[in-house]
Amino acid sequence: MKLKHEPYTAFKRWLAGQGIIYKDVATVIGCTESTVMQKIGGASDFYANEVQAICNAFGCPMRLFFEADVA
């Protein structure tokens, strides 16, 4: 599978640290868990409105989606 971008590793770690599962993210952005996995894994992109919804719902720092290697 060809990646569109580097995986969102920092976001994935942040979710795990908060106890938030992919199903929770999928509910917020209106898609399936599989789609969330593809987006986080780099095979697909998050839309700007999805990033905003995730940040609003979970208090996620938006920089996790835009800065390389944020830990």
WORA-V451466 format. One record per residue. RES is the residue in one small letter. SS is DSSP state (a for helix, b for strand, c for the rest). D_LAST is the distance of its C-alpha to the last C-alpha in whole Angstrom. Layout:
RES_SS_D_LAST ; RES_SS_D_LAST
This chain:
m_c_25 ; k_c_24 ; l_c_21 ; k_c_21 ; h_c_17 ; e_c_14 ; p_c_13 ; y_c_11 ; t_a_8 ; a_a_5 ; f_a_9 ; k_a_10 ; r_a_8 ; w_a_8 ; l_a_12 ; a_a_13 ; g_a_12 ; q_a_14 ; g_c_17 ; i_c_17 ; i_c_19 ; y_a_19 ; k_a_23 ; d_a_22 ; v_a_20 ; a_a_23 ; t_a_25 ; v_a_23 ; i_a_24 ; g_c_27 ; c_c_26 ; t_c_26 ; e_a_23 ; s_a_24 ; t_a_23 ; v_a_20 ; m_a_19 ; q_a_20 ; k_a_18 ; i_a_15 ; g_a_16 ; g_c_17 ; a_c_21 ; s_c_21 ; d_c_20 ; f_c_19 ; y_c_22 ; a_a_21 ; n_a_23 ; e_a_21 ; v_a_18 ; q_a_20 ; a_a_21 ; i_a_18 ; c_a_17 ; n_a_20 ; a_a_21 ; f_a_17 ; g_c_16 ; c_c_13 ; p_c_11 ; m_c_13 ; r_a_10 ; l_a_8 ; f_a_11 ; f_a_12 ; e_c_10 ; a_c_9 ; d_c_6 ; v_c_4 ; a_c_0
